[in-house]
Amino acid sequence: MNDVRFAIKSLRRSPGFTLIAIITLGLGIGANTSMFSILNGYMLRPAPYADRDSLDRIYRATRQDSRGGFSPADYLDLKSEMSGYGEIAAYASSDMSLSEPDKPAEMADGLRVSANLFSTLGTRPELGRSFRPDEEIFGNHRVLVISDRYWQNRFGGDAHIIGRTVRRRRRAHEIVGVLPASFSDWRHLSWVDVFRPLGLDESEVRDRNSTRLRLVGRHSATLSRAQAEAFIANFGRRLARDFPAANAESTWRTIAIDESFLRRTPGSSSAC
């Protein structure tokens, strides 16, 4: 107690120093709390997907980009043999302008996705249904699944949203599903409000040069992570031999989804 009384008297004699000390401590504690919150939100919190231990992000690495995307033709080749790995889903950015009668058109962040994206990530719509495989076919792809956020903000949480029609590029699209609010977080897909089937047209099916598709996979429970990684790497090497003009300088690799949110710095052992 004597030490406490002495400290209080000393602080009273130097109010300027006391104020600076309090501010410094407050800033230091606040900065540390903020840094931990960011670290927890970005690195420590697991991905919000069911059975996430079997989920992988799949990348086509090149000298320019260690996290490169895939061409539609390469994805289709992999899809035809995905039984050796498990489930593989694809998605690509597709901003959309949606309109309704007597309402202005509104831009929405969107994705074109393979019909199995939601099941691969271990989720299903809260309302309605997911996409059917036949809706991936170009011409059958005019259906939409929307995020919970978009449902609330754009449609006021309309309980009768399923079956409602909106227009995209003057063509009617039917809303068939609404995702749960817990579907994603800000690290992966959280910015997306509208999903539509991939619907690759004839030119895209043959395209082996563009790399706009992103892949996520759920490897089979019968495979270890090392075996799943080897399958993807070997498939990439085979495509490099078969189509050297497009793939000779690339390697294919997988990263566990929980480890994919941060990039590795040179010399670091953490996954990117």
Secondary structure by P-SEA (a helix, b strand, c coil): caaaaaaaaaaaacaaaaaaaaaaaaaaaaaaaaaaaaaaacccccccccccccccccccccccccbbbbcaaaaaaaaaccccccbbbbbbbbbbbbbcccccbbbbbccccccccccccccccccccccccccccccccccccccaaaaaaccccccccccbbbbcccbbbbbccccccccccccccccccbbbccccccccccccccccbbbbbbccccccaaaaaaaaaaaaaaaaaacccccccccccccccccccccccccccccc
